[in-house]
Amino acid sequence: MNPLAVTWQFPETLILIGITLVVAAIVTWLLRRSVTVVTNRALELAERNAEGRASRADQLLAQASGMTKERYAKRAATISSLLHSMITVVMSTLTVLTVLSILDVPLLPILTSAGVGGVALAFGAQSLVKDYISGVFMIIEDQYGVGDTIDTGVVAGTVEEVNLRVTKLRDDTGQIWYVRNGEITRIGNRTQGWSTANVDIQVAASSDPQAVLDVLRGLVDAMDVDPAWDHVLLEKPNVAGVDSVIGGTMTVKIFAKTEPGKGPMVQREILERAVPALAQAGIQRPSVFPQAAAPE
């Protein structure tokens, strides 16, 4: 195009550029507003579903699984911020290209150069791109969040910070680990869902099985109504019955569904309650040393 033509069409060109910028600003605002409305609606729906849970087990499981108001709010805010950033980048790019087109700037050489530069950048920053893509999916899928205890395969610890490139963990010794999201190939979340306490109660094989089961069932009934364990036990522990009889030892199995990570705590409590309860009922513990056969 003749440069003089641009000079003669300057007012029209300026008006077109102004209209383009205004339309782009309006579309960007509408898209960002839509994202905010959708995420808020999703948060409200999640809150209603969580409040509609009737049983104690469902409420505790929802809290343990991260299905709480705070968890939903953090996740909605994170996803909303991520989508807002993507919308801004895409609309800014389209706006710049449209303005260049109005100015009759040839776009083919620019797009070609950008494509070549993008390929070179992609080869040089493969790990960085991988980290960001993995971070996006981790956030969208809510694989873990701040405060969760996870095992990434590289290191295990409590999540202190999550962003698109790295995840910040603190292990049991207090050491901080920065794990790149692209290096995480598997995640074990010990905070979401629920845990199971498997308790083995061993008594003398000569004991009456029904008497042992009665004592243990009374024990778990008392523990279930204990307010101190109201927010730890998702449901009443189950006395499964006699699991095995080997030598002079009879083993009774108890299962307890607990909040995530609270299985060992519940196991210790059941064992501590079982020892005096069985002793009070006159049920003998298995002998450490096998008894010698009586002489004929």
C-alpha positions as CSV (number, residue, x, y, z in Angstrom):
1,M,0.0,0.0,0.0
2,N,1.1,3.5,-0.8
3,P,2.3,5.3,2.4
4,L,0.6,8.4,1.2
5,A,-2.7,6.5,1.2
6,V,-2.3,5.8,4.9
7,T,-1.8,9.5,5.5
8,W,-5.0,10.4,3.6
9,Q,-6.9,7.7,5.4
10,F,-5.5,8.6,8.8
11,P,-8.8,9.6,10.4
12,E,-10.6,6.5,9.2
13,T,-7.7,4.3,10.3
14,L,-7.7,5.9,13.7
15,I,-11.4,5.4,14.1
16,L,-11.1,1.7,13.2
17,I,-8.3,1.2,15.7
18,G,-10.4,3.0,18.3
19,I,-13.4,0.8,17.6
20,T,-11.2,-2.3,17.7
21,L,-9.7,-1.4,21.1
22,V,-13.2,-0.7,22.5
23,V,-14.7,-3.9,21.2
24,A,-11.7,-5.9,22.5
25,A,-12.0,-4.3,25.9
26,I,-15.8,-5.1,26.0
27,V,-15.3,-8.7,24.9
28,T,-12.5,-9.2,27.4
29,W,-14.6,-7.8,30.2
30,L,-17.6,-9.9,29.2
31,L,-15.4,-13.1,29.1
32,R,-13.8,-12.3,32.4
33,R,-17.2,-11.6,33.9
34,S,-18.6,-14.8,32.6
35,V,-15.8,-16.8,34.1
36,T,-16.4,-15.1,37.5
37,V,-20.1,-15.8,37.3
38,V,-19.6,-19.4,36.4
39,T,-17.1,-20.1,39.1
40,N,-19.3,-18.3,41.7
41,R,-22.3,-20.4,40.6
42,A,-20.2,-23.6,40.9
43,L,-19.0,-22.6,44.3
44,E,-22.6,-21.9,45.5
45,L,-23.8,-25.3,44.1
46,A,-20.9,-27.1,45.8
47,E,-21.8,-25.4,49.1
48,R,-25.4,-26.4,48.9
49,N,-24.4,-30.0,48.1
50,A,-22.0,-30.0,51.1
51,E,-24.6,-28.6,53.5
52,G,-27.2,-31.1,52.3
53,R,-25.2,-34.1,53.5
54,A,-27.1,-35.7,56.3
55,S,-24.9,-38.2,58.1
56,R,-21.9,-37.5,60.3
57,A,-19.8,-39.8,58.1
58,D,-20.8,-37.9,54.9
59,Q,-20.0,-34.5,56.5
60,L,-16.7,-35.6,57.9
61,L,-15.8,-37.3,54.6
62,A,-16.6,-34.2,52.7
63,Q,-14.4,-32.2,54.9
64,A,-11.6,-34.7,54.7
65,S,-11.8,-34.9,51.0
66,G,-11.4,-31.2,50.6
67,M,-15.1,-30.7,49.7
68,T,-15.6,-27.7,52.0
69,K,-16.4,-24.1,51.5
70,E,-12.9,-22.9,52.0
71,R,-11.5,-25.6,49.7
72,Y,-14.0,-24.8,46.9
73,A,-13.4,-21.0,47.4
74,K,-9.6,-21.4,47.0
75,R,-10.0,-23.7,44.0
76,A,-12.5,-21.4,42.3
77,A,-10.3,-18.4,42.9
78,T,-7.3,-20.2,41.4
79,I,-9.1,-21.4,38.3
80,S,-10.8,-18.1,37.8
81,S,-7.4,-16.3,38.0
82,L,-5.9,-18.8,35.5
83,L,-8.7,-18.3,33.0
84,H,-8.6,-14.6,33.4
85,S,-4.9,-14.6,32.5
86,M,-5.5,-16.8,29.5
87,I,-8.4,-14.6,28.3
88,T,-6.2,-11.5,28.7
89,V,-3.3,-13.0,26.7
90,V,-5.5,-14.3,23.9
91,M,-7.5,-11.1,23.5
92,S,-4.4,-8.9,23.6
93,T,-2.8,-11.0,20.9
94,L,-5.9,-10.9,18.7
95,T,-6.2,-7.1,19.3
96,V,-2.5,-6.5,18.3
97,L,-2.9,-8.6,15.1
98,T,-6.1,-6.8,14.2
99,V,-4.6,-3.3,14.7
100,L,-1.6,-4.4,12.5
101,S,-4.0,-5.6,9.9
102,I,-5.8,-2.2,9.9
103,L,-2.4,-0.5,9.4
104,D,-1.8,-2.7,6.4
105,V,1.3,-4.2,8.1
106,P,2.1,-7.6,6.4
107,L,1.3,-10.2,9.0
108,L,2.7,-13.2,7.1
109,P,6.4,-12.4,7.8
110,I,5.5,-11.6,11.5
111,L,3.6,-14.9,12.0
112,T,6.3,-16.8,10.2
113,S,9.0,-15.3,12.4
114,A,6.8,-15.9,15.5
115,G,6.3,-19.5,14.5
116,V,10.0,-20.1,14.0
117,G,10.8,-18.3,17.2
118,G,8.1,-20.3,19.0
119,V,9.5,-23.6,17.8
120,A,13.0,-22.6,18.9
121,L,11.7,-21.5,22.2
122,A,9.7,-24.7,22.7
123,F,12.9,-26.8,22.1
124,G,14.9,-24.7,24.5
125,A,12.3,-24.6,27.2
126,Q,10.6,-28.0,27.0
127,S,11.0,-28.6,30.7
128,L,9.5,-25.2,31.6
129,V,6.5,-25.7,29.3
130,K,6.0,-29.2,30.7
131,D,6.0,-27.8,34.3
132,Y,3.4,-25.2,33.4
133,I,1.1,-27.6,31.6
134,S,1.4,-30.1,34.5
135,G,0.6,-27.3,36.9
136,V,-2.5,-26.3,35.0
137,F,-3.9,-29.8,35.1
138,M,-3.0,-30.2,38.8
139,I,-4.9,-27.1,39.7
140,I,-7.9,-27.8,37.4
141,E,-8.2,-31.4,38.6
142,D,-7.6,-30.4,42.3
143,Q,-5.2,-33.2,42.8
144,Y,-3.9,-31.5,45.9
145,G,-4.0,-28.2,47.7
146,V,-2.3,-26.2,50.4
147,G,-2.3,-28.1,53.7
148,D,-2.5,-31.6,52.0
149,T,0.0,-34.3,52.9
150,I,1.2,-35.9,49.7
151,D,3.8,-38.3,48.3
152,T,5.1,-37.2,44.9
153,G,7.4,-40.1,44.5
154,V,10.3,-37.7,44.8
155,V,9.6,-36.5,48.3
156,A,6.7,-36.7,50.7
157,G,5.5,-33.8,52.9
158,T,2.9,-31.2,53.5
159,V,2.0,-28.8,50.7
160,E,2.8,-25.2,51.6
161,E,2.5,-23.5,48.2
162,V,1.2,-24.5,44.8
163,N,1.8,-22.5,41.6
164,L,2.0,-23.3,37.9
165,R,5.7,-24.2,37.9
166,V,6.7,-25.7,41.2
167,T,5.1,-27.2,44.3
168,K,6.5,-26.3,47.7
169,L,6.6,-29.1,50.3
170,R,7.8,-29.4,53.9
171,D,8.8,-32.9,55.0
172,D,8.7,-34.5,58.5
173,T,12.1,-33.1,59.3
174,G,11.0,-29.5,58.5
175,Q,13.0,-29.3,55.3
176,I,11.5,-27.3,52.4
177,W,11.4,-29.0,49.0
178,Y,10.7,-27.3,45.7
179,V,9.4,-29.9,43.3
180,R,8.9,-29.1,39.6
181,N,5.4,-30.0,38.5
182,G,6.7,-31.6,35.4
183,E,8.8,-34.1,37.5
184,I,5.7,-35.4,39.3
185,T,4.5,-38.5,37.6
186,R,2.3,-39.8,40.4
187,I,0.7,-38.3,43.5
188,G,-0.5,-40.0,46.7
189,N,-2.7,-37.7,48.6
190,R,-3.0,-38.8,52.3
191,T,-5.3,-35.9,53.2
192,Q,-8.2,-36.5,50.7
193,G,-10.7,-39.3,51.1
194,W,-10.4,-41.5,54.2
195,S,-8.1,-43.9,56.0
196,T,-8.6,-47.3,57.6
197,A,-7.3,-48.5,60.9
198,N,-6.7,-52.3,61.0
199,V,-6.4,-53.4,64.6
200,D,-5.4,-56.9,65.6
201,I,-6.4,-57.9,69.1
202,Q,-4.6,-61.1,70.3
203,V,-5.9,-63.2,73.2
204,A,-5.2,-66.7,74.4
205,A,-6.6,-69.4,72.1
206,S,-8.4,-71.0,75.0
207,S,-10.6,-67.9,75.5
208,D,-14.3,-67.9,74.7
209,P,-14.6,-66.2,71.3
210,Q,-18.1,-64.8,72.0
211,A,-16.9,-63.3,75.3
212,V,-14.0,-61.6,73.5
213,L,-16.3,-60.2,70.8
214,D,-18.8,-58.9,73.4
215,V,-16.0,-57.0,75.2
216,L,-14.6,-55.5,72.0
217,R,-18.0,-54.5,70.7
218,G,-18.8,-52.7,73.9
219,L,-15.4,-51.0,73.6
220,V,-16.0,-49.7,70.1
221,D,-19.6,-48.6,71.1
222,A,-18.2,-46.5,73.9
223,M,-15.5,-45.1,71.6
224,D,-18.1,-44.2,68.9
225,V,-20.2,-42.1,71.3
226,D,-17.1,-40.4,72.9
227,P,-17.1,-36.7,71.9
228,A,-13.3,-36.7,71.7
229,W,-13.5,-39.0,68.7
230,D,-16.6,-37.6,67.1
231,H,-14.5,-35.7,64.4
232,V,-12.0,-38.6,63.8
233,L,-14.2,-41.6,63.3
234,L,-16.3,-41.5,60.1
235,E,-18.4,-44.4,61.4
236,K,-18.5,-46.9,64.2
237,P,-15.5,-49.3,64.2
238,N,-16.4,-52.8,63.0
239,V,-15.5,-55.8,65.0
240,A,-15.1,-58.3,62.1
241,G,-14.5,-61.4,64.2
242,V,-11.9,-64.0,64.8
243,D,-9.3,-63.7,62.0
244,S,-7.0,-66.5,62.9
245,V,-6.0,-69.1,65.6
246,I,-2.3,-69.9,65.5
247,G,-0.6,-71.9,68.3
248,G,-1.8,-70.4,71.5
249,T,-2.9,-67.1,70.0
250,M,-6.4,-66.1,68.8
251,T,-6.5,-62.9,66.7
252,V,-9.6,-60.8,66.4
253,K,-9.8,-58.1,63.7
254,I,-11.3,-54.7,64.1
255,F,-11.7,-52.1,61.2
256,A,-12.2,-48.4,61.7
257,K,-12.9,-45.8,59.0
258,T,-11.2,-42.6,60.0
259,E,-10.3,-39.2,58.7
260,P,-7.2,-39.2,56.4
261,G,-4.0,-39.9,58.3
262,K,-5.8,-40.6,61.6
263,G,-5.7,-44.4,61.2
264,P,-2.6,-45.0,63.5
265,M,-4.1,-42.7,66.1
266,V,-7.3,-44.7,66.2
267,Q,-5.4,-48.0,66.2
268,R,-3.4,-47.0,69.3
269,E,-6.5,-45.8,71.1
270,I,-8.4,-49.1,70.5
271,L,-5.4,-51.1,71.7
272,E,-5.0,-49.0,74.8
273,R,-8.7,-49.5,75.6
274,A,-8.7,-53.2,74.8
275,V,-5.9,-54.2,77.2
276,P,-7.7,-53.1,80.5
277,A,-11.2,-54.1,79.1
278,L,-10.1,-57.7,78.4
279,A,-8.2,-58.0,81.7
280,Q,-11.3,-56.8,83.6
281,A,-13.4,-59.4,81.8
282,G,-10.9,-62.1,82.9
283,I,-9.7,-62.9,79.3
284,Q,-6.1,-64.0,79.2
285,R,-3.5,-62.6,76.9
286,P,-1.5,-65.1,74.8
287,S,1.5,-66.6,76.5
288,V,4.9,-65.3,75.3
289,F,6.5,-68.7,75.8
290,P,4.8,-71.9,74.7
291,Q,3.8,-74.1,77.5
292,A,5.6,-77.5,77.8
293,A,3.5,-80.6,77.5
294,A,2.6,-82.2,80.8
295,P,4.6,-85.3,81.6
296,E,2.7,-88.6,81.3
